[in-house]
Amino acid sequence: AARLAAAPPTTGEIRAVWHTGPGSRHPRGWNGLMPLLASNAVNTAFVHWQSAGQDRFTRNPTADSPQSAVDAGRRHGVSIHAWVTCFTLDGLPADLTARLAREGRLMRAADGSDLPWLCPSLPQNRELLISGMRSLLKLGVDGIHLDYARYPGRRGCYEPATRGAFEDHSASPVSDWPADVLDGGPRAAAFDAFRKQVITDFVRQARDAVRAQKPDAIFTAAVFPTPAAAAACGQAWPEWLSQGLVDALCPMTYTEDPRIFAALLDECLSAVPADKARLLPGIGVSADESQADASGASGQISAARRRGLPGFAFFALDDALLYQTLPALFGDR
């Protein structure tokens, strides 16, 4: 395909794809996919290999094994990062979700009902996730990429462990739980600050574990693009950057509207003006919110480059991206 003039690859740029995995999507396995990605200028892949600490792949030696992906990536210059969805239980087998519920490890809504998310105030849940990351590092991956390192908005968590942790954090009991910490309650602002601290502490704990096991591993995360939307989920990502907790962040700037995309980028940059070299905006080519075609993606790439950002990531790898959009953008290098 003829390359779109607006999007020639540049030296040193990170051009990533989120691969919903865990298999390669290619008839020749990872040995077929990696050279195809490399020939279309993709040099980084976030492969979804773990959810809530549970591997999404079999450990049988198949062409689609994670080790095969790492080896093929090395041969073709594609950096392989294990994409880890953290607290959400989406996609987990029903029996595992039921067991975690019986063990009292799930978030609770304000009405006391269970939510399909791990409660981050429970140390055993944080250790489950971090133990999973340790197992992924043993595969030789180049990095760990966090997703869903957050709460599900303000729906959770109001579990007894959360109450206890908040009371310890604030050194003050809550007289009317959860009413006092809900929107409009007298302690709502303090509870929001506590939730952000819980998630930031988890990111720090995970980063420390990853660094201890593999000092050169790249540690990244996907985040909501606007600081306000992220903060509502306990995701204070500007602080993650300022505190050096992550090597890079991928704001999920998924939209087909170039003006909205530019505005989201500018809002991100205004929140972290000293850290723009660690922002890799997400381009939605098959996201729920956005199915940008090659022309739209080209415009978004140009917008990111004009702002001096170090690269971008496509969500998500599918046949249209692999065989149509990427060749149109980069195929005639």
NORJO-V265922 format. One record per residue. N is the residue number from 1. RES is the residue in one small letter. SS is DSSP state (A for helix, B for strand, O for the rest). PHI is phi in whole degrees, 0 to 359 (999 if undefined). PSI is psi as a letter, one per 30 degrees, with the letter a starting at -180 (* if undefined). Layout:
# NORJO-V265922
n->N res->RES ss->SS phi->PHI psi->PSI
n->N res->RES ss->SS phi->PHI psi->PSI
This chain:
# NORJO-V265922
n->1 res->a ss->O phi->999 psi->k
n->2 res->a ss->O phi->288 psi->k
n->3 res->r ss->O phi->287 psi->k
n->4 res->l ss->O phi->285 psi->k
n->5 res->a ss->A phi->298 psi->f
n->6 res->a ss->A phi->285 psi->f
n->7 res->a ss->A phi->227 psi->h
n->8 res->p ss->O phi->289 psi->k
n->9 res->p ss->O phi->293 psi->k
n->10 res->t ss->O phi->242 psi->l
n->11 res->t ss->O phi->295 psi->k
n->12 res->g ss->O phi->81 psi->f
n->13 res->e ss->O phi->282 psi->k
n->14 res->i ss->B phi->270 psi->k
n->15 res->r ss->B phi->238 psi->j
n->16 res->a ss->B phi->247 psi->l
n->17 res->v ss->B phi->230 psi->k
n->18 res->w ss->B phi->274 psi->k
n->19 res->h ss->B phi->250 psi->j
n->20 res->t ss->O phi->292 psi->f
n->21 res->g ss->O phi->42 psi->a
n->22 res->p ss->O phi->274 psi->f
n->23 res->g ss->O phi->274 psi->l
n->24 res->s ss->O phi->278 psi->f
n->25 res->r ss->O phi->65 psi->g
n->26 res->h ss->O phi->229 psi->k
n->27 res->p ss->O phi->299 psi->f
n->28 res->r ss->O phi->257 psi->g
n->29 res->g ss->O phi->67 psi->a
n->30 res->w ss->A phi->297 psi->f
n->31 res->n ss->A phi->293 psi->f
n->32 res->g ss->A phi->268 psi->e
n->33 res->l ss->A phi->287 psi->e
n->34 res->m ss->A phi->299 psi->e
n->35 res->p ss->A phi->295 psi->f
n->36 res->l ss->A phi->291 psi->e
n->37 res->l ss->A phi->298 psi->e
n->38 res->a ss->A phi->298 psi->e
n->39 res->s ss->A phi->290 psi->f
n->40 res->n ss->O phi->250 psi->g
n->41 res->a ss->O phi->74 psi->g
n->42 res->v ss->O phi->283 psi->k
n->43 res->n ss->O phi->239 psi->g
n->44 res->t ss->B phi->213 psi->k
n->45 res->a ss->B phi->228 psi->k
n->46 res->f ss->B phi->264 psi->j
n->47 res->v ss->B phi->255 psi->k
n->48 res->h ss->B phi->281 psi->j
n->49 res->w ss->B phi->250 psi->f
n->50 res->q ss->B phi->207 psi->k
n->51 res->s ss->B phi->228 psi->k
n->52 res->a ss->O phi->50 psi->h
n->53 res->g ss->O phi->81 psi->g
n->54 res->q ss->B phi->254 psi->k
n->55 res->d ss->B phi->296 psi->k
n->56 res->r ss->O phi->259 psi->g
n->57 res->f ss->O phi->238 psi->l
n->58 res->t ss->O phi->274 psi->l
n->59 res->r ss->O phi->267 psi->g
n->60 res->n ss->O phi->289 psi->k
n->61 res->p ss->O phi->285 psi->i
n->62 res->t ss->O phi->250 psi->l
n->63 res->a ss->O phi->296 psi->f
n->64 res->d ss->O phi->259 psi->g
n->65 res->s ss->O phi->291 psi->l
n->66 res->p ss->A phi->304 psi->e
n->67 res->q ss->A phi->297 psi->e
n->68 res->s ss->A phi->296 psi->e
n->69 res->a ss->A phi->295 psi->e
n->70 res->v ss->A phi->298 psi->e
n->71 res->d ss->A phi->296 psi->e
n->72 res->a ss->A phi->293 psi->e
n->73 res->g ss->A phi->299 psi->e
n->74 res->r ss->A phi->298 psi->e
n->75 res->r ss->A phi->295 psi->f
n->76 res->h ss->A phi->247 psi->g
n->77 res->g ss->O phi->74 psi->g
n->78 res->v ss->O phi->250 psi->j
n->79 res->s ss->B phi->285 psi->k
n->80 res->i ss->B phi->254 psi->j
n->81 res->h ss->B phi->243 psi->k
n->82 res->a ss->B phi->280 psi->j
n->83 res->w ss->B phi->273 psi->k
n->84 res->v ss->B phi->241 psi->j
n->85 res->t ss->B phi->274 psi->k
n->86 res->c ss->O phi->272 psi->c
n->87 res->f ss->O phi->278 psi->f
n->88 res->t ss->B phi->290 psi->k
n->89 res->l ss->O phi->259 psi->g
n->90 res->d ss->O phi->304 psi->k
n->91 res->g ss->O phi->90 psi->f
n->92 res->l ss->O phi->283 psi->l
n->93 res->p ss->O phi->301 psi->k
n->94 res->a ss->A phi->300 psi->e
n->95 res->d ss->A phi->292 psi->e
n->96 res->l ss->A phi->290 psi->e
n->97 res->t ss->A phi->300 psi->e
n->98 res->a ss->A phi->296 psi->e
n->99 res->r ss->A phi->295 psi->e
n->100 res->l ss->A phi->297 psi->e
n->101 res->a ss->A phi->294 psi->e
n->102 res->r ss->A phi->299 psi->e
n->103 res->e ss->O phi->279 psi->g
n->104 res->g ss->O phi->70 psi->h
n->105 res->r ss->O phi->253 psi->g
n->106 res->l ss->B phi->265 psi->l
n->107 res->m ss->B phi->295 psi->l
n->108 res->r ss->B phi->235 psi->k
n->109 res->a ss->O phi->283 psi->l
n->110 res->a ss->O phi->297 psi->f
n->111 res->d ss->O phi->275 psi->g
n->112 res->g ss->O phi->92 psi->f
n->113 res->s ss->O phi->281 psi->l
n->114 res->d ss->B phi->289 psi->k
n->115 res->l ss->B phi->247 psi->k
n->116 res->p ss->B phi->281 psi->h
n->117 res->w ss->B phi->220 psi->k
n->118 res->l ss->B phi->285 psi->k
n->119 res->c ss->O phi->284 psi->j
n->120 res->p ss->O phi->284 psi->f
n->121 res->s ss->O phi->280 psi->f
n->122 res->l ss->O phi->268 psi->j
n->123 res->p ss->A phi->303 psi->e
n->124 res->q ss->A phi->294 psi->f
n->125 res->n ss->A phi->287 psi->e
n->126 res->r ss->A phi->298 psi->e
n->127 res->e ss->A phi->291 psi->e
n->128 res->l ss->A phi->302 psi->e
n->129 res->l ss->A phi->294 psi->e
n->130 res->i ss->A phi->289 psi->e
n->131 res->s ss->A phi->298 psi->e
n->132 res->g ss->A phi->297 psi->e
n->133 res->m ss->A phi->297 psi->e
n->134 res->r ss->A phi->300 psi->e
n->135 res->s ss->A phi->293 psi->e
n->136 res->l ss->A phi->292 psi->e
n->137 res->l ss->A phi->299 psi->e
n->138 res->k ss->O phi->295 psi->f
n->139 res->l ss->O phi->282 psi->f
n->140 res->g ss->O phi->91 psi->g
n->141 res->v ss->O phi->298 psi->l
n->142 res->d ss->O phi->280 psi->f
n->143 res->g ss->B phi->191 psi->l
n->144 res->i ss->B phi->243 psi->k
n->145 res->h ss->B phi->240 psi->j
n->146 res->l ss->B phi->275 psi->k
n->147 res->d ss->B phi->220 psi->l
n->148 res->y ss->O phi->56 psi->h
n->149 res->a ss->O phi->275 psi->i
n->150 res->r ss->O phi->186 psi->l
n->151 res->y ss->O phi->265 psi->l
n->152 res->p ss->O phi->278 psi->i
n->153 res->g ss->O phi->64 psi->b
n->154 res->r ss->O phi->265 psi->g
n->155 res->r ss->O phi->292 psi->f
n->156 res->g ss->O phi->214 psi->l
n->157 res->c ss->O phi->234 psi->k
n->158 res->y ss->O phi->237 psi->h
n->159 res->e ss->O phi->290 psi->l
n->160 res->p ss->A phi->305 psi->e
n->161 res->a ss->A phi->296 psi->e
n->162 res->t ss->A phi->293 psi->e
n->163 res->r ss->A phi->300 psi->e
n->164 res->g ss->A phi->298 psi->e
n->165 res->a ss->A phi->294 psi->e
n->166 res->f ss->A phi->293 psi->e
n->167 res->e ss->A phi->296 psi->e
n->168 res->d ss->A phi->295 psi->e
n->169 res->h ss->A phi->299 psi->e
n->170 res->s ss->A phi->265 psi->f
n->171 res->a ss->O phi->54 psi->h
n->172 res->s ss->O phi->204 psi->k
n->173 res->p ss->O phi->290 psi->l
n->174 res->v ss->O phi->262 psi->k
n->175 res->s ss->O phi->283 psi->e
n->176 res->d ss->O phi->230 psi->j
n->177 res->w ss->O phi->259 psi->k
n->178 res->p ss->O phi->265 psi->g
n->179 res->a ss->A phi->306 psi->e
n->180 res->d ss->A phi->295 psi->f
n->181 res->v ss->A phi->254 psi->f
n->182 res->l ss->O phi->283 psi->l
n->183 res->d ss->O phi->310 psi->k
n->184 res->g ss->O phi->88 psi->f
n->185 res->g ss->O phi->284 psi->l
n->186 res->p ss->O phi->294 psi->f
n->187 res->r ss->O phi->240 psi->g
n->188 res->a ss->A phi->297 psi->e
n->189 res->a ss->A phi->296 psi->e
n->190 res->a ss->A phi->295 psi->e
n->191 res->f ss->A phi->291 psi->e
n->192 res->d ss->A phi->300 psi->e
n->193 res->a ss->A phi->296 psi->e
n->194 res->f ss->A phi->297 psi->e
n->195 res->r ss->A phi->298 psi->e
n->196 res->k ss->A phi->298 psi->e
n->197 res->q ss->A phi->293 psi->e
n->198 res->v ss->A phi->300 psi->e
n->199 res->i ss->A phi->290 psi->e
n->200 res->t ss->A phi->298 psi->e
n->201 res->d ss->A phi->297 psi->e
n->202 res->f ss->A phi->296 psi->e
n->203 res->v ss->A phi->300 psi->e
n->204 res->r ss->A phi->296 psi->e
n->205 res->q ss->A phi->298 psi->e
n->206 res->a ss->A phi->294 psi->e
n->207 res->r ss->A phi->301 psi->e
n->208 res->d ss->A phi->297 psi->e
n->209 res->a ss->A phi->293 psi->e
n->210 res->v ss->A phi->296 psi->e
n->211 res->r ss->A phi->296 psi->e
n->212 res->a ss->A phi->296 psi->e
n->213 res->q ss->A phi->275 psi->e
n->214 res->k ss->O phi->217 psi->j
n->215 res->p ss->O phi->303 psi->f
n->216 res->d ss->O phi->264 psi->g
n->217 res->a ss->O phi->294 psi->k
n->218 res->i ss->B phi->271 psi->k
n->219 res->f ss->B phi->244 psi->j
n->220 res->t ss->B phi->226 psi->l
n->221 res->a ss->B phi->205 psi->l
n->222 res->a ss->B phi->267 psi->k
n->223 res->v ss->B phi->221 psi->l
n->224 res->f ss->O phi->295 psi->k
n->225 res->p ss->O phi->288 psi->e
n->226 res->t ss->O phi->269 psi->k
n->227 res->p ss->A phi->305 psi->e
n->228 res->a ss->A phi->293 psi->e
n->229 res->a ss->A phi->296 psi->e
n->230 res->a ss->A phi->294 psi->e
n->231 res->a ss->A phi->298 psi->e
n->232 res->a ss->O phi->296 psi->f
n->233 res->c ss->O phi->253 psi->g
n->234 res->g ss->O phi->77 psi->g
n->235 res->q ss->O phi->252 psi->i
n->236 res->a ss->O phi->275 psi->i
n->237 res->w ss->A phi->293 psi->f
n->238 res->p ss->A phi->303 psi->e
n->239 res->e ss->A phi->289 psi->e
n->240 res->w ss->A phi->300 psi->e
n->241 res->l ss->A phi->288 psi->e
n->242 res->s ss->A phi->295 psi->f
n->243 res->q ss->O phi->269 psi->g
n->244 res->g ss->O phi->69 psi->g
n->245 res->l ss->O phi->278 psi->f
n->246 res->v ss->O phi->227 psi->l
n->247 res->d ss->O phi->277 psi->e
n->248 res->a ss->B phi->199 psi->l
n->249 res->l ss->B phi->235 psi->k
n->250 res->c ss->B phi->246 psi->j
n->251 res->p ss->B phi->296 psi->k
n->252 res->m ss->O phi->274 psi->i
n->253 res->t ss->O phi->275 psi->i
n->254 res->y ss->O phi->269 psi->j
n->255 res->t ss->O phi->196 psi->l
n->256 res->e ss->O phi->267 psi->f
n->257 res->d ss->O phi->272 psi->j
n->258 res->p ss->A phi->298 psi->e
n->259 res->r ss->A phi->290 psi->e
n->260 res->i ss->A phi->293 psi->e
n->261 res->f ss->A phi->302 psi->e
n->262 res->a ss->A phi->298 psi->e
n->263 res->a ss->A phi->294 psi->e
n->264 res->l ss->A phi->296 psi->e
n->265 res->l ss->A phi->301 psi->e
n->266 res->d ss->A phi->294 psi->e
n->267 res->e ss->A phi->293 psi->e
n->268 res->c ss->A phi->300 psi->e
n->269 res->l ss->A phi->294 psi->e
n->270 res->s ss->A phi->291 psi->f
n->271 res->a ss->A phi->281 psi->f
n->272 res->v ss->O phi->223 psi->i
n->273 res->p ss->A phi->300 psi->f
n->274 res->a ss->A phi->271 psi->f
n->275 res->d ss->A phi->237 psi->g
n->276 res->k ss->A phi->295 psi->f
n->277 res->a ss->A phi->290 psi->f
n->278 res->r ss->A phi->239 psi->g
n->279 res->l ss->B phi->249 psi->k
n->280 res->l ss->O phi->241 psi->j
n->281 res->p ss->B phi->294 psi->k
n->282 res->g ss->B phi->274 psi->k
n->283 res->i ss->B phi->250 psi->j
n->284 res->g ss->B phi->277 psi->j
n->285 res->v ss->O phi->260 psi->f
n->286 res->s ss->O phi->212 psi->h
n->287 res->a ss->O phi->273 psi->l
n->288 res->d ss->O phi->302 psi->e
n->289 res->e ss->O phi->275 psi->f
n->290 res->s ss->O phi->202 psi->k
n->291 res->q ss->O phi->233 psi->i
n->292 res->a ss->O phi->296 psi->k
n->293 res->d ss->O phi->273 psi->a
n->294 res->a ss->A phi->300 psi->e
n->295 res->s ss->A phi->295 psi->e
n->296 res->g ss->A phi->295 psi->e
n->297 res->a ss->A phi->297 psi->e
n->298 res->s ss->A phi->301 psi->e
n->299 res->g ss->A phi->296 psi->e
n->300 res->q ss->A phi->289 psi->e
n->301 res->i ss->A phi->299 psi->e
n->302 res->s ss->A phi->298 psi->e
n->303 res->a ss->A phi->297 psi->e
n->304 res->a ss->A phi->294 psi->e
n->305 res->r ss->A phi->293 psi->e
n->306 res->r ss->A phi->299 psi->f
n->307 res->r ss->O phi->267 psi->g
n->308 res->g ss->O phi->74 psi->g
n->309 res->l ss->O phi->282 psi->l
n->310 res->p ss->O phi->280 psi->f
n->311 res->g ss->B phi->166 psi->a
n->312 res->f ss->B phi->196 psi->l
n->313 res->a ss->B phi->222 psi->k
n->314 res->f ss->B phi->268 psi->k
n->315 res->f ss->B phi->246 psi->j
n->316 res->a ss->O phi->222 psi->l
n->317 res->l ss->O phi->291 psi->k
n->318 res->d ss->O phi->213 psi->a
n->319 res->d ss->A phi->297 psi->e
n->320 res->a ss->A phi->296 psi->e
n->321 res->l ss->A phi->294 psi->e
n->322 res->l ss->A phi->291 psi->e
n->323 res->y ss->A phi->253 psi->f
n->324 res->q ss->A phi->238 psi->d
n->325 res->t ss->A phi->292 psi->e
n->326 res->l ss->A phi->299 psi->e
n->327 res->p ss->A phi->299 psi->e
n->328 res->a ss->A phi->292 psi->e
n->329 res->l ss->A phi->279 psi->e
n->330 res->f ss->A phi->230 psi->f
n->331 res->g ss->O phi->293 psi->f
n->332 res->d ss->O phi->257 psi->h
n->333 res->r ss->O phi->301 psi->*
